[in-house]
């Protein structure tokens, strides 16, 4: 495994988890993979920056296990835990918006990285959509942290999601457009993020250099 990748991605976890990941990437049969999947999810849901790297690490662990053992213990445990987090998402949001945003980021990250025959896992399509729909409700649009998460995930997986179910993407963007046009209590930052996302999809999931300069100079300012 690439040394720089190892340092950047794995070091963010606590030392015990780092050691488990490194051991599993050498020989997955030598590690309690259920314990490892729980540790990765537990720590990722406390740190949004970890959510970004967790998908990459989980992908590497799934590949290593499949190659060396021809089993999928790690992936099965990971998906079981994600299902539990998904079912409890509303309680999580009430308890901590920060943790809820981490749940969404983590699920989207796993959707982005874990493929079956180079195709996103069908089982994750509706849960990802359901999370993004929740972030698009009027109460969530009042919270910049949730809107920021929504925009980031649509940049990450929007195009893949639309290929899997275009009808639900249309419905999601009707919600976002209505929120932008009809909700008069949104912050200027939320309006900017929504406008950028609407333009991003309308342009085929890409932004021109001029549009990028416009939106990102506004965000920085």
C-alpha positions as CSV (number, residue, x, y, z in Angstrom):
1,X,0.0,0.0,0.0
2,X,1.2,3.5,-0.8
3,X,3.1,5.0,2.2
4,X,1.6,8.5,1.8
5,X,-1.9,7.1,1.5
6,X,-1.3,5.1,4.6
7,X,-0.1,8.1,6.6
8,X,-2.8,10.5,5.4
9,X,-5.8,8.3,5.7
10,X,-5.1,6.0,8.6
11,X,-3.4,8.3,11.1
12,X,-6.6,10.2,11.8
13,X,-7.9,7.1,13.7
14,X,-6.8,6.3,17.3
15,X,-3.7,4.1,17.7
16,X,-5.6,0.8,18.3
17,X,-7.7,1.3,15.2
18,X,-4.7,2.3,13.2
19,X,-3.0,-1.0,14.2
20,X,-6.1,-3.0,13.4
21,X,-6.4,-1.4,9.9
22,X,-2.7,-2.0,9.1
23,X,-3.0,-5.6,10.3
24,X,-6.2,-6.2,8.3
25,X,-4.6,-4.8,5.1
26,X,-1.8,-7.4,5.5
27,X,-4.0,-10.3,6.6
28,X,-7.7,-9.8,7.2
29,X,-8.1,-13.2,8.8
30,X,-5.8,-12.1,11.6
31,X,-8.2,-9.3,12.8
32,X,-11.7,-9.2,14.3
33,X,-13.3,-7.5,11.3
34,X,-16.6,-6.9,13.2
35,X,-14.7,-5.0,15.9
36,X,-12.8,-3.1,13.2
37,X,-15.9,-2.0,11.3
38,X,-17.5,-0.8,14.5
39,X,-14.4,1.2,15.5
40,X,-14.2,2.9,12.0
41,X,-17.9,3.9,12.1
42,X,-17.8,5.0,15.8
43,X,-14.8,7.3,15.2
44,X,-16.0,8.6,11.8
45,X,-19.4,9.6,13.3
46,X,-17.6,11.9,15.7
47,X,-15.4,13.6,13.1
48,X,-16.6,14.8,9.7
49,X,-13.1,14.9,8.2
50,X,-12.7,11.1,9.0
51,X,-15.9,10.4,7.0
52,X,-14.1,11.6,3.9
53,X,-11.4,9.1,4.3
54,X,-13.4,6.2,5.8
55,X,-14.8,5.2,2.4
56,X,-11.4,4.8,0.9
57,X,-10.2,2.8,3.8
58,X,-13.3,0.6,3.9
59,X,-12.9,-0.1,0.2
60,X,-9.3,-1.2,0.7
61,X,-10.3,-3.5,3.5
62,X,-13.2,-5.0,1.5
63,X,-10.8,-5.6,-1.4
64,X,-8.1,-7.2,0.8
65,X,-10.6,-9.5,2.5
66,X,-12.1,-10.6,-0.8
67,X,-8.7,-11.3,-2.4
68,X,-7.1,-13.1,0.5
69,X,-10.1,-14.9,2.2
70,X,-12.8,-14.8,-0.5
71,X,-15.2,-13.6,2.3
72,X,-17.1,-10.4,2.9
73,X,-17.3,-10.3,6.7
74,X,-16.1,-6.7,6.9
75,X,-18.6,-5.4,4.3
76,X,-21.5,-7.3,5.8
77,X,-20.8,-5.9,9.3
78,X,-20.3,-2.4,7.9
79,X,-23.6,-2.4,6.0
80,X,-25.4,-3.8,9.0
81,X,-24.1,-1.0,11.2
82,X,-25.0,1.6,8.5
83,X,-28.5,0.2,8.3
84,X,-28.8,0.7,12.1
85,X,-27.6,4.3,11.8
86,X,-30.0,5.0,8.9
87,X,-33.0,3.6,10.9
88,X,-32.1,5.8,13.9
89,X,-31.3,8.9,11.8
90,X,-34.1,11.1,13.1
91,X,-33.2,10.4,16.7
92,X,-29.6,11.2,15.9
93,X,-30.6,14.5,14.2
94,X,-32.6,15.5,17.3
95,X,-29.7,14.6,19.6
96,X,-26.8,16.1,17.5
97,X,-27.0,17.8,14.0
98,X,-23.2,17.4,13.9
99,X,-23.5,13.6,14.3
100,X,-26.4,13.4,11.8
101,X,-24.3,15.2,9.2
102,X,-21.5,12.7,9.8
103,X,-24.0,9.8,9.3
104,X,-25.0,11.2,5.9
105,X,-21.4,11.9,4.9
106,X,-20.4,8.4,5.9
107,X,-23.2,6.6,4.1
108,X,-22.6,8.7,0.9
109,X,-18.9,8.0,1.2
110,X,-19.5,4.3,1.3
111,X,-21.9,4.5,-1.6
112,X,-19.2,6.4,-3.6
113,X,-16.4,3.9,-2.9
114,X,-17.9,0.4,-2.4
115,X,-18.9,-0.9,-5.9
116,X,-20.1,-4.2,-7.1
117,X,-18.8,-4.9,-10.6
118,X,-17.9,-1.2,-10.9
119,X,-21.6,-0.3,-10.1
120,X,-22.8,1.4,-6.9
121,X,-24.6,-0.9,-4.5
122,X,-28.3,-0.8,-5.3
123,X,-29.1,-1.4,-1.6
124,X,-27.7,2.0,-0.7
125,X,-29.5,4.1,-3.4
126,X,-32.7,4.7,-1.5
127,X,-31.1,5.2,1.9
128,X,-28.8,7.9,0.4
129,X,-31.7,9.5,-1.3
130,X,-33.7,9.4,1.9
131,X,-30.9,11.2,3.7
132,X,-30.6,13.9,1.0
133,X,-34.4,14.4,1.1
134,X,-34.2,14.9,4.8
135,X,-31.5,17.5,4.3
136,X,-33.8,19.3,1.8
137,X,-36.8,19.7,4.2
138,X,-37.7,23.3,5.2
139,X,-36.3,22.9,8.8
140,X,-33.0,21.5,7.6
141,X,-32.6,24.3,5.1
142,X,-32.5,26.7,8.1
143,X,-29.3,25.0,9.3
144,X,-26.2,25.9,7.3
145,X,-24.3,22.8,8.5
146,X,-27.0,20.6,6.9
147,X,-27.1,22.6,3.7
148,X,-23.4,22.5,3.4
149,X,-23.5,18.7,3.9
150,X,-26.2,18.4,1.2
151,X,-24.2,20.4,-1.3
152,X,-21.0,18.4,-0.6
153,X,-22.8,15.1,-1.0
154,X,-24.5,16.1,-4.3
155,X,-21.1,17.1,-5.7
156,X,-19.7,13.8,-4.6
157,X,-22.5,11.3,-5.6
158,X,-25.2,13.3,-7.4
159,X,-24.3,12.1,-10.9
160,X,-24.1,8.5,-9.8
161,X,-27.4,8.7,-7.9
162,X,-29.2,10.2,-10.9
163,X,-28.0,7.3,-13.1
164,X,-29.5,4.9,-10.6
165,X,-32.8,6.7,-10.1
166,X,-33.4,9.8,-12.2
167,X,-37.0,10.2,-11.0
168,X,-36.0,10.6,-7.3
169,X,-33.3,13.1,-8.3
170,X,-36.0,15.2,-10.1
171,X,-38.1,15.1,-7.0
172,X,-35.2,16.1,-4.8
173,X,-34.4,19.1,-7.0
174,X,-38.1,20.2,-7.0
175,X,-37.8,20.4,-3.3
176,X,-34.5,22.4,-3.5
177,X,-35.9,24.8,-6.1
178,X,-39.0,25.4,-4.0
179,X,-36.9,25.9,-0.9
180,X,-34.8,28.4,-2.8
181,X,-37.8,30.3,-4.3
182,X,-40.4,30.1,-1.6
183,X,-38.6,30.0,1.8
184,X,-37.9,33.6,2.7
185,X,-36.0,32.9,6.0
186,X,-32.9,31.3,4.5
187,X,-29.5,32.7,5.1
188,X,-27.5,34.3,2.3
189,X,-25.0,31.4,2.5
190,X,-27.8,28.8,2.2
191,X,-29.2,30.7,-0.9
192,X,-25.8,30.7,-2.5
193,X,-25.2,27.0,-1.8
194,X,-28.6,26.1,-3.2
195,X,-28.2,28.2,-6.3
196,X,-24.8,26.6,-6.9
197,X,-26.2,23.1,-6.6
198,X,-29.1,23.9,-8.9
199,X,-26.7,25.3,-11.5
200,X,-24.3,22.3,-11.0
201,X,-27.0,19.8,-11.9
202,X,-28.5,21.9,-14.7
203,X,-24.9,22.0,-16.3
204,X,-24.6,18.2,-16.3
205,X,-23.0,17.9,-12.9
206,X,-20.2,20.2,-13.7
207,X,-19.5,23.9,-13.2
208,X,-17.7,26.2,-15.6
209,X,-14.5,27.8,-14.4
210,X,-16.3,31.2,-14.3
211,X,-19.1,29.7,-12.1
212,X,-16.6,28.1,-9.8
213,X,-14.8,31.4,-9.4
214,X,-18.0,33.2,-8.7
215,X,-19.4,30.7,-6.1
216,X,-16.2,29.9,-4.3
217,X,-15.0,33.5,-4.1
218,X,-18.4,34.3,-2.5
219,X,-18.0,31.4,0.0
220,X,-14.5,32.5,0.9
221,X,-15.6,36.1,1.3
